[in-house]
Amino acid sequence: MDRALKPSEDFSLLASATHQQIDVDGSQAFQEANGPYLNTSPTVELYSDNYDLYSLTADYDLGFGSIIANGSYSNQQVLNAKDSTPTNINFGVNAPLSFVPRMWFKDYNAELRFSSKFGGPLQIVAGAYYEHSNSLYQTNAIQAPDGIPVCFSYDDCHDNGFANPGRGNSVYEFGTNNKRVIDQYAFYGQADYKIVDTLTATLGLRYFSADIHDVVTNLQTVFPDFVFGNVTTPSVTGDSKGSNSKTSYNAALLWQATNDISLYARAASGFRLGGVNTATSLAQEAGVVFPGTYNPDSLWSYEIGVKGYLLDRAIFFDLTGYHVDWKNQQLSASAPGAFAYTINAGKTSSNGVEFNTTIKPVTGLSLMGNVTYVDSKLEEDLPADVVSAGTIGNKGDRVPLSPKWSASASAEYETPLAGDLSGFVQGNILYHGASYSTFNRANEFDTYLPDYTLIGARLGVRTDGWEASLYVDNLGDKVPYLGINNSTDGTRVFTARPRTVGARLRANF
């Protein structure tokens, strides 16, 4: 919901509120060993996501530029129950087990920005940004003898008497809390200077600093406490404070070769915070050791491209080539199949080409296409501590889940029918290349994700206020591997719905 207010000709306010709630009452994946769409998990895999966002933006026009101030508050709660019975049995506890990650997140941010409208060749943007975030990530392993856990968090289980001392009196096997508080601020500025009418240079920088406080609490231990019927007294296993700061840069040249063709070159850097691996203490109980934290990562990207129009603007195209050097790239890994954590990959590089086009050969007909080629690989062997924890990666290995080729195409034809009513027909096709889930085939839980092609179509009518259509998704009835989760619980495959035929009605209010 948006509400705009304009108290004067030069001043405006925009308030926005968004609420989103997602509830899924069953698994969103199937077990690869069972075959497509077959899930035999003995516990129900529930998912819920409750999200609220409120924001306010003020814009004051000074004539020679605008001052823009905005602030927002967001609140999110996520529950994502997954069956973990095979892992439970593997560790000697013969009971249905639900692994229930919970996440509570609150965020406040504010920004003040000046954007110029000077009359000369120089334009600038400058501003400051502040953000305070408070997150709590909790992992819970809760027995579910009837398929659904009787409680879904540490407090829920304890408050309702499902975690009492004594053998057989508790369904709460283990849990950890990771509380993270981040205060971050940034100052940034960018200048665009028109050297000549057809050539513009851009130079920008952003200074970023963050104070981070991580507290990891062990809520319940499996060995020896749960096994012998004891209730663990929660204890802090990690309390760390630190600061990350970095200056990022952006430099570009834009040459307008003709009224319809532009060429550009760009170099830019980026930075991302480090963090804590929450499963470390639990893994240590099982004799598995991997890094308790992961470091910040940073990158430099270099890009050249050309875009523009051809044939009296009947064709638009955008061709880009790029190279990315990524230092300490943060990637997901798995230690002995049961413990997911984040690694730093040392150094990776990516080389890619991307082409986009839109073609309008006749009135009412639009054709769109995209082709991407990416070669992402390790530039050095994975660090020794990562390899010792069970993730193998050698120089030259491809980055996980990175297909070399992907492409898409779509077509739409729209024609007037009567008054403001028009009819349309659409078709689309998507191709996604093959990839692997880990760096190296020697990794225990390495899985091949085959390439796939998805086709869809729509037929309908529309006006300015509403649209009605018939559609078919996944026309070829394919079972694509959109994503996977590997562990001793098995390989779970996230996929698309099978061939689906239906009708949609949309309206604007």
C-alpha positions as semicolon CSV with decimal commas, in nm:
position;residue;x (nm);y (nm);z (nm)
1;M;0,000;0,000;0,000
2;D;0,141;0,341;-0,101
3;R;0,022;0,687;-0,003
4;A;0,164;1,008;-0,156
5;L;0,135;1,360;-0,014
6;K;0,252;1,685;-0,179
7;P;0,237;1,975;0,072
8;S;0,395;2,215;-0,177
9;E;0,520;2,229;-0,534
10;D;0,874;2,150;-0,420
11;F;0,811;1,901;-0,141
12;S;0,658;1,551;-0,149
13;L;0,614;1,258;0,088
14;L;0,559;0,893;0,004
15;A;0,458;0,638;0,269
16;S;0,453;0,268;0,195
17;A;0,346;-0,041;0,388
18;T;0,388;-0,401;0,275
19;H;0,276;-0,724;0,440
20;Q;0,353;-1,068;0,301
21;Q;0,268;-1,404;0,450
22;I;0,366;-1,740;0,299
23;D;0,248;-2,070;0,447
24;V;0,338;-2,409;0,298
25;D;0,196;-2,719;0,464
26;G;0,423;-2,979;0,302
27;S;0,758;-3,049;0,145
28;Q;0,884;-2,830;-0,139
29;A;1,131;-3,095;-0,255
30;F;1,145;-3,465;-0,342
31;Q;1,408;-3,722;-0,253
32;E;1,620;-3,807;-0,555
33;A;1,644;-4,175;-0,458
34;N;1,263;-4,208;-0,474
35;G;1,212;-4,049;-0,815
36;P;1,029;-3,733;-0,927
37;Y;0,781;-3,573;-0,685
38;L;0,801;-3,866;-0,438
39;N;0,871;-3,767;-0,077
40;T;0,869;-4,028;0,199
41;S;0,984;-3,810;0,488
42;P;0,829;-3,941;0,812
43;T;0,786;-3,585;0,943
44;V;0,589;-3,304;0,779
45;E;0,806;-3,031;0,628
46;L;0,636;-2,702;0,703
47;Y;0,739;-2,354;0,589
48;S;0,613;-2,010;0,691
49;D;0,743;-1,660;0,625
50;N;0,581;-1,352;0,778
51;Y;0,725;-1,022;0,654
52;D;0,636;-0,656;0,716
53;L;0,800;-0,347;0,565
54;Y;0,719;0,018;0,638
55;S;0,895;0,310;0,471
56;L;0,874;0,688;0,437
57;T;1,045;0,896;0,169
58;A;1,070;1,277;0,156
59;D;1,183;1,464;-0,157
60;Y;1,263;1,837;-0,158
61;D;1,343;2,008;-0,490
62;L;1,601;2,287;-0,455
63;G;1,600;2,374;-0,822
64;F;1,969;2,291;-0,871
65;G;1,912;1,945;-0,720
66;S;1,701;1,740;-0,485
67;I;1,746;1,633;-0,124
68;I;1,595;1,290;-0,064
69;A;1,553;1,137;0,281
70;N;1,408;0,796;0,348
71;G;1,376;0,555;0,635
72;S;1,232;0,208;0,673
73;Y;1,160;-0,063;0,927
74;S;1,122;-0,432;0,847
75;N;1,031;-0,733;1,056
76;Q;1,050;-1,095;0,942
77;Q;0,986;-1,434;1,102
78;V;1,066;-1,760;0,923
79;L;1,006;-2,125;1,014
80;N;1,144;-2,397;0,786
81;A;1,095;-2,749;0,922
82;K;1,284;-3,029;0,746
83;D;1,285;-3,402;0,811
84;S;1,615;-3,523;0,957
85;T;1,525;-3,875;1,064
86;P;1,805;-4,048;0,865
87;T;2,066;-3,830;1,037
88;N;1,907;-3,905;1,375
89;I;1,934;-4,278;1,309
90;N;2,289;-4,234;1,183
91;F;2,381;-4,084;1,523
92;G;2,217;-4,372;1,708
93;V;1,881;-4,214;1,803
94;N;1,601;-4,421;1,650
95;A;1,319;-4,165;1,641
96;P;1,151;-3,943;1,377
97;L;1,326;-3,608;1,387
98;S;1,229;-3,266;1,254
99;F;1,507;-3,011;1,207
100;V;1,346;-2,670;1,258
101;P;1,549;-2,359;1,176
102;R;1,382;-2,042;1,303
103;M;1,475;-1,685;1,213
104;W;1,365;-1,355;1,366
105;F;1,493;-1,041;1,197
106;K;1,442;-0,669;1,258
107;D;1,602;-0,392;1,058
108;Y;1,602;-0,011;1,073
109;N;1,773;0,200;0,808
110;A;1,789;0,563;0,704
111;E;1,947;0,746;0,412
112;L;2,003;1,111;0,320
113;R;2,100;1,185;-0,040
114;F;2,160;1,487;-0,263
115;S;2,116;1,449;-0,639
116;S;2,218;1,743;-0,854
117;K;2,047;1,901;-1,154
118;F;2,327;2,141;-1,250
119;G;2,322;2,319;-1,583
120;G;2,683;2,236;-1,675
121;P;2,872;1,917;-1,765
122;L;2,909;1,802;-1,401
123;Q;2,645;1,613;-1,203
124;I;2,690;1,460;-0,858
125;V;2,516;1,227;-0,617
126;A;2,628;1,218;-0,253
127;G;2,482;1,078;0,063
128;A;2,503;0,893;0,392
129;Y;2,344;0,568;0,503
130;Y;2,285;0,404;0,844
131;E;2,142;0,063;0,930
132;H;2,080;-0,125;1,253
133;S;1,981;-0,490;1,227
134;N;1,908;-0,746;1,494
135;S;1,873;-1,110;1,395
136;L;1,828;-1,433;1,585
137;Y;1,887;-1,761;1,401
138;Q;1,790;-2,069;1,599
139;T;1,840;-2,432;1,504
140;N;1,617;-2,689;1,675
141;A;1,614;-3,067;1,647
142;I;1,276;-3,185;1,775
143;Q;1,137;-3,536;1,772
144;A;0,805;-3,577;1,590
145;P;0,659;-3,920;1,676
146;D;0,328;-3,838;1,502
147;G;0,488;-3,664;1,203
148;I;0,453;-3,306;1,330
149;P;0,664;-3,162;1,616
150;V;0,457;-3,072;1,920
151;C;0,671;-2,758;1,957
152;F;0,871;-2,549;1,712
153;S;1,135;-2,359;1,914
154;Y;1,343;-2,387;2,230
155;D;1,111;-2,163;2,435
156;D;0,800;-2,331;2,294
157;C;0,925;-2,677;2,393
158;H;1,036;-2,573;2,743
159;D;0,734;-2,360;2,824
160;N;0,494;-2,641;2,732
161;G;0,672;-2,921;2,919
162;F;0,824;-3,105;2,623
163;A;1,184;-3,073;2,746
164;N;1,178;-3,224;3,096
165;P;1,468;-3,413;3,259
166;G;1,472;-3,793;3,244
167;R;1,506;-4,052;2,970
168;G;1,210;-4,027;2,733
169;N;1,073;-3,706;2,887
170;S;1,209;-3,469;2,623
171;V;1,149;-3,435;2,251
172;Y;1,404;-3,152;2,220
173;E;1,732;-3,315;2,113
174;F;1,960;-3,021;2,045
175;G;1,956;-2,653;1,960
176;T;2,171;-2,343;1,914
177;N;2,109;-1,969;1,903
178;N;2,307;-1,726;1,692
179;K;2,226;-1,366;1,782
180;R;2,379;-1,103;1,554
181;V;2,359;-0,727;1,595
182;I;2,503;-0,507;1,321
183;D;2,540;-0,131;1,317
184;Q;2,665;-0,014;0,981
185;Y;2,704;0,318;0,809
186;A;2,829;0,436;0,474
187;F;2,923;0,759;0,299
188;Y;2,918;0,769;-0,077
189;G;2,959;1,003;-0,368
190;Q;2,958;0,984;-0,745
191;A;3,042;1,240;-1,012
192;D;2,942;1,224;-1,379
193;Y;3,136;1,458;-1,604
194;K;3,051;1,512;-1,971
195;I;3,393;1,552;-2,130
196;V;3,234;1,623;-2,467
197;D;2,875;1,589;-2,577
198;T;2,918;1,221;-2,661
199;L;3,161;1,110;-2,388
200;T;3,080;1,091;-2,014
201;A;3,314;0,982;-1,735
202;T;3,190;0,850;-1,401
203;L;3,386;0,818;-1,079
204;G;3,238;0,707;-0,749
205;L;3,339;0,572;-0,412
206;R;3,166;0,437;-0,106
207;Y;3,314;0,403;0,242
208;F;3,146;0,136;0,449
209;S;3,197;0,038;0,814
210;A;3,009;-0,210;1,032
211;D;3,029;-0,304;1,400
212;I;2,924;-0,666;1,447
213;H;2,838;-0,852;1,767
214;D;2,780;-1,227;1,744
215;V;2,669;-1,440;2,039
216;V;2,634;-1,817;1,989
217;T;2,449;-2,007;2,263
218;N;2,433;-2,384;2,297
219;L;2,074;-2,455;2,407
220;Q;2,081;-2,835;2,433
221;T;2,355;-3,090;2,364
222;V;2,287;-3,437;2,227
223;F;2,593;-3,601;2,382
224;P;2,590;-3,667;2,667
225;D;2,292;-3,470;2,797
226;F;1,998;-3,566;2,576
227;V;2,109;-3,929;2,542
228;F;2,116;-3,966;2,921
229;G;1,797;-3,770;2,984
230;N;1,956;-3,447;3,104
231;V;1,837;-3,097;3,019
232;T;2,128;-2,874;2,923
233;T;2,175;-2,540;3,092
234;P;2,219;-2,299;2,797
235;S;2,572;-2,168;2,773
236;V;2,746;-1,916;2,552
237;T;2,998;-2,092;2,328
238;G;3,101;-1,786;2,132
239;D;3,088;-1,413;2,196
240;S;3,273;-1,203;1,943
241;K;3,281;-0,839;1,850
242;G;3,448;-0,696;1,545
243;S;3,446;-0,431;1,279
244;N;3,456;-0,458;0,903
245;S;3,532;-0,155;0,690
246;K;3,607;-0,110;0,324
247;T;3,613;0,151;0,051
248;S;3,452;0,047;-0,277
249;Y;3,513;0,215;-0,611
250;N;3,328;0,264;-0,937
251;A;3,474;0,407;-1,258
252;A;3,312;0,412;-1,601
253;L;3,322;0,566;-1,948
254;L;3,014;0,601;-2,168
255;W;3,048;0,692;-2,535
256;Q;2,737;0,771;-2,736
257;A;2,867;0,675;-3,080
258;T;2,537;0,770;-3,249
259;N;2,192;0,871;-3,132
260;D;2,105;0,502;-3,114
261;I;2,432;0,327;-3,018
262;S;2,629;0,356;-2,693
263;L;2,949;0,183;-2,581
264;Y;3,071;0,165;-2,224
265;A;3,345;0,031;-2,000
266;R;3,327;-0,007;-1,623
267;A;3,542;-0,121;-1,330
268;A;3,394;-0,157;-0,981
269;S;3,466;-0,322;-0,649
270;G;3,238;-0,480;-0,389
271;F;3,249;-0,609;-0,032
272;R;3,043;-0,839;0,192
273;L;3,048;-0,900;0,570
274;G;3,178;-1,216;0,732
275;G;2,985;-1,426;0,980
276;V;2,957;-1,722;1,219
277;N;2,893;-2,088;1,136
278;T;2,618;-2,178;1,382
279;A;2,658;-2,557;1,355
280;T;3,019;-2,557;1,483
281;S;2,954;-2,661;1,844
282;L;2,711;-2,937;1,743
283;A;2,959;-3,068;1,486
284;Q;3,233;-3,078;1,749
285;E;3,012;-3,301;1,966
286;A;3,004;-3,547;1,674
287;G;3,381;-3,522;1,625
288;V;3,360;-3,300;1,316
289;V;3,574;-2,988;1,296
290;F;3,531;-2,696;1,057
291;P;3,590;-2,319;1,083
292;G;3,369;-2,146;1,339
293;T;3,362;-1,824;1,139
294;Y;3,396;-1,712;0,779
295;N;3,571;-1,399;0,660
296;P;3,446;-1,105;0,454
297;D;3,477;-1,142;0,079
298;S;3,550;-0,879;-0,182
299;L;3,562;-0,854;-0,558
300;W;3,662;-0,646;-0,856
301;S;3,451;-0,663;-1,171
302;Y;3,544;-0,536;-1,516
303;E;3,281;-0,488;-1,784
304;I;3,261;-0,367;-2,142
305;G;2,951;-0,348;-2,356
306;V;2,750;-0,198;-2,636
307;K;2,377;-0,133;-2,647
308;G;2,138;0,048;-2,872
309;Y;1,873;0,036;-3,142
310;L;1,873;-0,080;-3,503
311;L;1,634;-0,054;-3,799
312;D;1,451;0,258;-3,687
313;R;1,432;0,124;-3,329
314;A;1,263;-0,200;-3,430
315;I;1,551;-0,389;-3,261
316;F;1,704;-0,320;-2,920
317;F;2,019;-0,507;-2,815
318;D;2,259;-0,515;-2,521
319;L;2,588;-0,708;-2,545
320;T;2,814;-0,727;-2,238
321;G;3,142;-0,902;-2,159
322;Y;3,283;-0,916;-1,807
323;H;3,555;-1,054;-1,582
324;V;3,523;-1,087;-1,202
325;D;3,804;-1,152;-0,953
326;W;3,653;-1,269;-0,624
327;K;3,867;-1,294;-0,310
328;N;3,755;-1,520;-0,021
329;Q;3,423;-1,589;-0,194
330;Q;3,161;-1,711;0,055
331;L;3,008;-2,042;-0,055
332;S;2,803;-2,318;0,108
333;A;2,968;-2,647;0,204
334;S;2,880;-2,962;0,396
335;A;3,090;-3,142;0,658
336;P;3,024;-3,521;0,671
337;G;2,683;-3,465;0,522
338;A;2,505;-3,351;0,835
339;F;2,649;-3,005;0,898
340;A;2,606;-2,717;0,657
341;Y;2,843;-2,425;0,692
342;T;2,996;-2,138;0,496
343;I;3,351;-2,148;0,358
344;N;3,585;-1,892;0,210
345;A;3,699;-2,021;-0,128
346;G;4,027;-1,831;-0,140
347;K;4,008;-1,691;-0,491
348;T;3,769;-1,749;-0,780
349;S;3,726;-1,584;-1,117
350;S;3,440;-1,554;-1,364
351;N;3,444;-1,469;-1,732
352;G;3,114;-1,416;-1,906
353;V;2,922;-1,278;-2,200
354;E;2,555;-1,178;-2,194
355;F;2,333;-1,079;-2,485
356;N;1,978;-0,937;-2,458
357;T;1,751;-0,827;-2,738
358;T;1,397;-0,708;-2,801
359;I;1,258;-0,713;-3,154
360;K;0,933;-0,551;-3,269
361;P;0,902;-0,645;-3,636
362;V;0,536;-0,541;-3,674
363;T;0,277;-0,362;-3,462
364;G;0,165;-0,574;-3,170
365;L;0,442;-0,834;-3,195
366;S;0,733;-0,840;-2,947
367;L;1,016;-1,094;-2,947
368;M;1,264;-1,106;-2,658
369;G;1,573;-1,317;-2,605
370;N;1,866;-1,362;-2,370
371;V;2,182;-1,577;-2,393
372;T;2,446;-1,599;-2,119
373;Y;2,782;-1,776;-2,105
374;V;2,974;-1,789;-1,775
375;D;3,296;-1,968;-1,685
376;S;3,342;-1,953;-1,305
377;K;3,627;-2,148;-1,148
378;L;3,876;-2,170;-0,863
379;E;4,200;-1,983;-0,919
380;E;4,371;-2,170;-0,636
381;D;4,316;-2,481;-0,425
382;L;4,067;-2,449;-0,140
383;P;4,225;-2,358;0,197
384;A;4,358;-2,647;0,407
385;D;4,099;-2,605;0,687
386;V;3,816;-2,631;0,433
387;V;3,963;-2,946;0,278
388;S;4,019;-3,108;0,619
389;A;3,649;-3,053;0,700
390;G;3,551;-3,255;0,394
391;T;3,517;-3,013;0,101
392;I;3,765;-3,077;-0,181
393;G;3,839;-2,815;-0,444
394;N;4,138;-2,774;-0,674
395;K;4,254;-2,495;-0,897
396;G;4,050;-2,501;-1,217
397;D;3,738;-2,664;-1,061
398;R;3,408;-2,498;-1,153
399;V;3,222;-2,301;-0,888
400;P;2,921;-2,506;-0,762
401;L;2,581;-2,453;-0,924
402;S;2,724;-2,238;-1,205
403;P;2,611;-2,356;-1,550
404;K;2,815;-2,237;-1,844
405;W;2,515;-2,169;-2,067
406;S;2,167;-2,034;-2,006
407;A;1,915;-1,877;-2,242
408;S;1,555;-1,763;-2,263
409;A;1,318;-1,641;-2,531
410;S;0,960;-1,515;-2,535
411;A;0,709;-1,384;-2,786
412;E;0,386;-1,191;-2,745
413;Y;0,134;-1,079;-3,002
414;E;-0,144;-0,838;-2,901
415;T;-0,425;-0,711;-3,124
416;P;-0,728;-0,484;-3,063
417;L;-1,066;-0,660;-3,039
418;A;-1,330;-0,404;-2,941
419;G;-1,307;-0,069;-2,765
420;D;-1,021;-0,087;-2,517
421;L;-1,034;-0,468;-2,516
422;S;-0,741;-0,649;-2,676
423;G;-0,645;-1,012;-2,721
424;F;-0,299;-1,158;-2,674
425;V;-0,103;-1,480;-2,711
426;Q;0,232;-1,545;-2,544
427;G;0,497;-1,815;-2,550
428;N;0,819;-1,857;-2,357
429;I;1,110;-2,100;-2,338
430;L;1,390;-2,121;-2,081
431;Y;1,713;-2,321;-2,106
432;H;1,946;-2,377;-1,808
433;G;2,276;-2,560;-1,848
434;A;2,415;-2,844;-1,639
435;S;2,619;-2,796;-1,322
436;Y;2,742;-2,977;-1,010
437;S;2,661;-2,913;-0,644
438;T;3,027;-2,907;-0,529
439;F;3,366;-2,813;-0,670
440;N;3,505;-3,162;-0,723
441;R;3,367;-3,506;-0,815
442;A;3,563;-3,654;-0,522
443;N;3,334;-3,484;-0,269
444;E;3,109;-3,735;-0,095
445;F;2,783;-3,555;-0,158
446;D;2,857;-3,420;-0,505
447;T;2,544;-3,422;-0,722
448;Y;2,498;-3,360;-1,093
449;L;2,226;-3,113;-1,190
450;P;2,132;-3,190;-1,553
451;D;2,039;-2,920;-1,801
452;Y;1,671;-2,852;-1,861
453;T;1,430;-2,666;-2,088
454;L;1,094;-2,528;-1,973
455;I;0,818;-2,411;-2,208
456;G;0,503;-2,212;-2,129
457;A;0,219;-2,039;-2,312
458;R;-0,075;-1,801;-2,245
459;L;-0,385;-1,693;-2,434
460;G;-0,614;-1,417;-2,311
461;V;-0,778;-1,077;-2,323
462;R;-0,703;-0,756;-2,133
463;T;-0,807;-0,396;-2,076
464;D;-0,646;-0,122;-1,867
465;G;-0,828;-0,252;-1,558
466;W;-0,823;-0,631;-1,583
467;E;-0,682;-0,935;-1,761
468;A;-0,814;-1,289;-1,810
469;S;-0,611;-1,573;-1,957
470;L;-0,567;-1,946;-2,002
471;Y;-0,217;-2,078;-1,947
472;V;0,000;-2,388;-1,955
473;D;0,326;-2,407;-1,759
474;N;0,597;-2,669;-1,810
475;L;0,443;-2,782;-2,136
476;G;0,702;-3,058;-2,179
477;D;0,631;-3,197;-1,831
478;K;1,000;-3,180;-1,735
479;V;1,147;-3,236;-1,386
480;P;1,422;-2,972;-1,362
481;Y;1,675;-2,962;-1,080
482;L;1,618;-2,599;-0,975
483;G;1,817;-2,656;-0,656
484;I;1,930;-2,935;-0,427
485;N;2,013;-3,003;-0,062
486;N;2,267;-3,280;0,005
487;S;2,312;-3,444;0,345
488;T;2,291;-3,781;0,520
489;D;1,914;-3,723;0,506
490;G;1,950;-3,784;0,130
491;T;1,956;-3,563;-0,176
492;R;1,652;-3,338;-0,187
493;V;1,562;-3,188;-0,522
494;F;1,369;-2,861;-0,555
495;T;1,185;-2,859;-0,886
496;A;0,908;-2,699;-1,089
497;R;0,546;-2,811;-1,088
498;P;0,457;-3,076;-1,347
499;R;0,262;-2,969;-1,656
500;T;-0,005;-2,731;-1,525
501;V;-0,306;-2,596;-1,716
502;G;-0,522;-2,326;-1,564
503;A;-0,694;-1,988;-1,583
504;R;-0,599;-1,652;-1,430
505;L;-0,795;-1,335;-1,363
506;R;-0,614;-1,017;-1,262
507;A;-0,755;-0,675;-1,176
508;N;-0,611;-0,335;-1,086
509;F;-0,757;-0,144;-0,793
